[in-house]
Amino acid sequence: MNEAGEWIAEQLSEEGLMVTSGFVDLVLDMEWTSIEEGVDPEARALVVDSVMQKMTEENVQVGPPPETLSTDGIDTSQIRPVPRQFVEQVLSWEDDFLGFAAVRRSDYASDVPG
């Protein structure tokens, strides 16, 4: 799973969604925390809901791409909560990553110590 964050960030970048591997890792960490807390790993909507709740609790927000910023810094009017679509796309690419490794999320989740 250590390789997943960078690979997913690359895939999202190719789709035009500029996120860092650190953001992807954060989403994946929140996902696995949710699963460890009892959210069914196969219930995608519930996993996304849980991650979104954790994003809200941690006040995780997104802003404009760095190249659009002025030398004065970030225009705070452009900073907003993480869109649900970002989390859904990260988890979708994670599905592909796990699929390439021939691993089901629920199988992997049952192996995670908790």
VEXLUM-577309 format. One record per residue (C-alpha): x, y, z; residue number from 1. Coordinates in steps of 0.2 Angstrom, whole numbers, plus 5000, padded with zeros to 4 digits. Example, Ala and Ser with C-alpha at 12.3 -4.5 7.8 and 13.67 -1.06 7.14 Angstrom:
2
[[5062,4978,5039],1] [[5068,4995,5036],2] 
//
This chain:
114
[[5000,5000,5000],1] [[5015,5011,5002],2] [[5016,5013,4983],3] [[4998,5016,4981],4] [[4998,5035,4985],5] [[5010,5040,4972],6] [[5003,5029,4959],7] [[4985,5036,4963],8] [[4991,5054,4963],9] [[4999,5051,4945],10] [[4983,5043,4939],11] [[4973,5058,4945],12] [[4985,5070,4938],13] [[4983,5062,4921],14] [[4964,5065,4923],15] [[4967,5084,4927],16] [[4965,5083,4946],17] [[4980,5090,4954],18] [[4983,5082,4971],19] [[4998,5077,4980],20] [[5002,5059,4985],21] [[5001,5066,5003],22] [[4983,5070,5000],23] [[4980,5053,4993],24] [[4989,5045,5008],25] [[4978,5055,5020],26] [[4962,5049,5011],27] [[4968,5031,5012],28] [[4973,5033,5030],29] [[4956,5039,5034],30] [[4948,5025,5024],31] [[4958,5012,5034],32] [[4954,5020,5050],33] [[4935,5020,5046],34] [[4937,5001,5041],35] [[4945,4998,5058],36] [[4931,5007,5066],37] [[4919,4995,5059],38] [[4913,5002,5042],39] [[4910,4989,5029],40] [[4925,4990,5017],41] [[4913,4985,5003],42] [[4900,4998,5007],43] [[4908,5012,4996],44] [[4895,5026,5000],45] [[4898,5023,5019],46] [[4917,5023,5017],47] [[4916,5039,5008],48] [[4904,5047,5021],49] [[4916,5042,5035],50] [[4931,5049,5026],51] [[4921,5065,5022],52] [[4916,5066,5041],53] [[4935,5064,5046],54] [[4940,5078,5033],55] [[4927,5089,5041],56] [[4933,5085,5059],57] [[4951,5088,5054],58] [[4947,5104,5044],59] [[4955,5097,5028],60] [[4953,5110,5014],61] [[4958,5112,4996],62] [[4964,5127,4986],63] [[4968,5132,4969],64] [[4983,5125,4959],65] [[5000,5134,4965],66] [[5003,5141,4948],67] [[4987,5151,4949],68] [[4992,5160,4965],69] [[4999,5177,4965],70] [[5015,5182,4974],71] [[5004,5189,4988],72] [[4999,5171,4993],73] [[4984,5161,4993],74] [[4967,5169,4989],75] [[4957,5162,5004],76] [[4941,5164,4995],77] [[4946,5150,4984],78] [[4950,5138,4999],79] [[4935,5126,5001],80] [[4931,5109,5009],81] [[4937,5093,5000],82] [[4924,5089,4987],83] [[4916,5072,4989],84] [[4921,5068,4971],85] [[4940,5069,4976],86] [[4938,5055,4989],87] [[4927,5045,4977],88] [[4941,5046,4964],89] [[4955,5041,4976],90] [[4945,5026,4981],91] [[4941,5021,4963],92] [[4959,5022,4959],93] [[4963,5012,4974],94] [[4951,4999,4968],95] [[4961,4998,4952],96] [[4978,4997,4962],97] [[4971,4983,4973],98] [[4964,4974,4957],99] [[4981,4974,4949],100] [[4988,4966,4964],101] [[4974,4954,4964],102] [[4969,4959,4982],103] [[4951,4963,4987],104] [[4949,4977,5000],105] [[4939,4967,5012],106] [[4953,4953,5011],107] [[4966,4966,5015],108] [[4955,4974,5028],109] [[4954,4958,5037],110] [[4973,4956,5038],111] [[4975,4974,5045],112] [[4978,4972,5064],113] [[4966,4982,5073],114] 
//
